[in-house]
Amino acid sequence: MKALSVRNPWAWLIVHGIKDVENRNWASNYRGQLLIHASMTWDYDGALWISNHFGKIFPNVSEVTQGAIIGRVNMVDCVTRHASKLFFGRYGFVLQEPKAFENPIPYRGQLGLFDVPEDILPF
C-alpha cells in the first residue's frame, strides 16, 4: 500500500480530518488509499502558523506519535487550486475519509510516495 511521510502537527491534522489537502512541490497521478506516516521531525514553524491562524488545534509535540504510520486517507485528486484555508503549495493532494489508527505502526518514512508491505497492516 502507498504511504506518504508528513511532519507533525500536519500528519496529526490529516488523520483527524482537520487538514483535507496536503501541500507538495510535486504532482502525483496516484489515487486511492494512502497511509499517513508521521515523520520524526516536528514542524515548529508550521505549528506556530497553525496556532496563529486557527488556535491550538493539535496536541503538544510530546503527546503525538512520530516515526510511525498513524492513519490512512483516500487521495482523490492532485490540484493546483483548492478552497481549503490550508492549501498554499504548488500542488495539493486532496484527501478524504481520514482514519486515525488506534495503534500506530512504527515504520521508517521515505521521500515521495512509498510502498509499505501489506502484511504489517492491521486490516
SEVOKE-92679 format. One record per residue (C-alpha): z, x, y; residue in three letters; residue number from 1. Coordinates in Angstrom, 1 decimal, decimal comma. Each point is the difference from the previous one (the first is absolute). Layout:
N
PT / Z / X / Y / ALA / NUM
...
END
This chain:
123
PT / 0,0 / 0,0 / 0,0 / MET / 1
PT / -0,8 / 1,2 / 3,5 / LYS / 2
PT / 2,9 / 1,1 / 2,3 / ALA / 3
PT / 0,3 / 1,0 / 3,7 / LEU / 4
PT / 2,8 / 2,2 / 1,3 / SER / 5
PT / 1,5 / -1,2 / 3,3 / VAL / 6
PT / 2,9 / 1,5 / 2,0 / ARG / 7
PT / 3,1 / -2,2 / 0,6 / ASN / 8
PT / 0,8 / -2,1 / 1,8 / PRO / 9
PT / -3,6 / -1,1 / -0,2 / TRP / 10
PT / 0,0 / -0,2 / -3,8 / ALA / 11
PT / 3,1 / -2,2 / 0,1 / TRP / 12
PT / -1,5 / -2,3 / 2,6 / LEU / 13
PT / -3,2 / -0,4 / -2,2 / ILE / 14
PT / 1,8 / -1,0 / -3,2 / VAL / 15
PT / 2,3 / -2,4 / 1,9 / HIS / 16
PT / -2,9 / -1,8 / 1,5 / GLY / 17
PT / 0,5 / 1,1 / 3,6 / ILE / 18
PT / -2,9 / 2,4 / 0,3 / LYS / 19
PT / -3,3 / -1,7 / -1,1 / ASP / 20
PT / -2,4 / 2,8 / 0,9 / VAL / 21
PT / 0,3 / 3,8 / -0,8 / GLU / 22
PT / -1,6 / 2,3 / 2,6 / ASN / 23
PT / -2,2 / 2,8 / -1,3 / ARG / 24
PT / -2,6 / 2,4 / 1,4 / ASN / 25
PT / -2,2 / -0,6 / -3,0 / TRP / 26
PT / -1,7 / -3,0 / -1,4 / ALA / 27
PT / 0,2 / -1,3 / -3,6 / SER / 28
PT / -2,2 / -2,3 / -2,1 / ASN / 29
PT / 2,9 / -0,6 / -2,4 / TYR / 30
PT / 1,3 / -3,6 / -0,3 / ARG / 31
PT / 2,7 / -1,2 / -2,4 / GLY / 32
PT / 3,5 / 0,7 / -1,0 / GLN / 33
PT / 1,5 / 3,0 / 1,7 / LEU / 34
PT / 3,3 / 1,7 / -0,7 / LEU / 35
PT / 1,9 / 1,1 / 3,1 / ILE / 36
PT / 1,7 / 3,5 / -0,4 / HIS / 37
PT / 2,7 / 0,9 / 2,5 / ALA / 38
PT / -0,5 / 3,6 / 0,9 / SER / 39
PT / 2,8 / 2,5 / 0,3 / MET / 40
PT / -0,5 / 0,2 / 3,8 / THR / 41
PT / 1,6 / -2,4 / 2,5 / TRP / 42
PT / -2,1 / -0,8 / 3,1 / ASP / 43
PT / 2,6 / 0,3 / 2,7 / TYR / 44
PT / -2,5 / -0,5 / 2,8 / ASP / 45
PT / -1,4 / -3,0 / -1,7 / GLY / 46
PT / 3,5 / -1,4 / -0,5 / ALA / 47
PT / 0,8 / 0,4 / 3,7 / LEU / 48
PT / -3,3 / -1,7 / 0,9 / TRP / 49
PT / 0,7 / -2,9 / -2,3 / ILE / 50
PT / 3,6 / -0,4 / 1,3 / SER / 51
PT / -1,3 / 0,1 / 3,6 / ASN / 52
PT / -2,6 / -2,7 / -0,6 / HIS / 53
PT / 1,6 / -2,2 / -2,6 / PHE / 54
PT / 3,7 / 0,9 / -0,2 / GLY / 55
PT / 1,7 / 1,5 / -3,0 / LYS / 56
PT / -1,9 / -1,8 / -2,8 / ILE / 57
PT / 0,5 / 2,6 / -2,8 / PHE / 58
PT / 2,9 / 1,7 / -1,7 / PRO / 59
PT / 1,3 / 3,5 / 0,9 / ASN / 60
PT / -1,6 / 3,0 / -1,6 / VAL / 61
PT / 2,9 / 0,5 / -2,3 / SER / 62
PT / -0,4 / -3,6 / -1,3 / GLU / 63
PT / -3,6 / 0,1 / -1,2 / VAL / 64
PT / -1,7 / 1,5 / -3,0 / THR / 65
PT / -2,3 / 3,0 / 0,5 / GLN / 66
PT / -2,1 / 1,9 / -2,5 / GLY / 67
PT / -0,7 / -3,1 / -2,1 / ALA / 68
PT / -2,3 / -2,9 / -0,5 / ILE / 69
PT / 1,9 / -2,8 / 1,8 / ILE / 70
PT / -2,3 / -3,0 / -0,4 / GLY / 71
PT / -3,5 / -1,3 / 0,0 / ARG / 72
PT / -2,5 / -2,0 / 2,1 / VAL / 73
PT / -3,5 / -1,4 / -0,2 / ASN / 74
PT / -2,4 / 2,0 / 2,1 / MET / 75
PT / -2,6 / -2,6 / 1,1 / VAL / 76
PT / -2,0 / 1,8 / 2,7 / ASP / 77
PT / -0,5 / 3,1 / 2,1 / CYS / 78
PT / -0,7 / -0,8 / 3,7 / VAL / 79
PT / -0,5 / 1,7 / 3,3 / THR / 80
PT / 1,6 / -2,9 / 1,9 / ARG / 81
PT / 3,0 / -2,2 / -0,8 / HIS / 82
PT / 2,2 / -2,4 / 1,8 / ALA / 83
PT / 3,2 / 1,5 / -1,4 / SER / 84
PT / 2,3 / 1,6 / 2,7 / LYS / 85
PT / 0,4 / 2,8 / -2,5 / LEU / 86
PT / -3,7 / 0,9 / -0,1 / PHE / 87
PT / -0,8 / 3,1 / 2,0 / PHE / 88
PT / -2,0 / 2,2 / -2,2 / GLY / 89
PT / -3,6 / 0,8 / -0,4 / ARG / 90
PT / 0,0 / -2,0 / -3,3 / TYR / 91
PT / 2,4 / -2,6 / -1,3 / GLY / 92
PT / 0,6 / -0,9 / -3,6 / PHE / 93
PT / 0,8 / -3,7 / 0,0 / VAL / 94
PT / 2,9 / -0,7 / -2,3 / LEU / 95
PT / 1,1 / -3,3 / -1,5 / GLN / 96
PT / 2,5 / -1,3 / -2,7 / GLU / 97
PT / 2,6 / 2,8 / 0,5 / PRO / 98
PT / 2,6 / 0,5 / -2,7 / LYS / 99
PT / 2,9 / 2,4 / 0,2 / ALA / 100
PT / 1,1 / 1,4 / -3,3 / PHE / 101
PT / 3,7 / -0,6 / -0,9 / GLU / 102
PT / -0,1 / 3,3 / -1,8 / ASN / 103
PT / -2,2 / 2,6 / 1,7 / PRO / 104
PT / -1,9 / 2,4 / -2,2 / ILE / 105
PT / 0,6 / 3,7 / 0,8 / PRO / 106
PT / -3,4 / 1,6 / 0,4 / TYR / 107
PT / -1,7 / 2,8 / 1,9 / ARG / 108
PT / -2,4 / -1,2 / 2,7 / GLY / 109
PT / -3,4 / 1,3 / 0,8 / GLN / 110
PT / -2,5 / -0,2 / 2,8 / LEU / 111
PT / -2,5 / -2,8 / 0,2 / GLY / 112
PT / -0,1 / -2,7 / -2,7 / LEU / 113
PT / 1,2 / 1,4 / -3,3 / PHE / 114
PT / 0,3 / -1,2 / -3,5 / ASP / 115
PT / 3,4 / -0,8 / -1,7 / VAL / 116
PT / 0,1 / -0,3 / -3,8 / PRO / 117
PT / 0,5 / -3,7 / -0,9 / GLU / 118
PT / 2,4 / 0,9 / -2,8 / ASP / 119
PT / 2,7 / 1,0 / 2,6 / ILE / 120
PT / -0,2 / -3,4 / 1,7 / LEU / 121
PT / 2,5 / -2,8 / -0,8 / PRO / 122
PT / -2,6 / -2,8 / -0,2 / PHE / 123
END
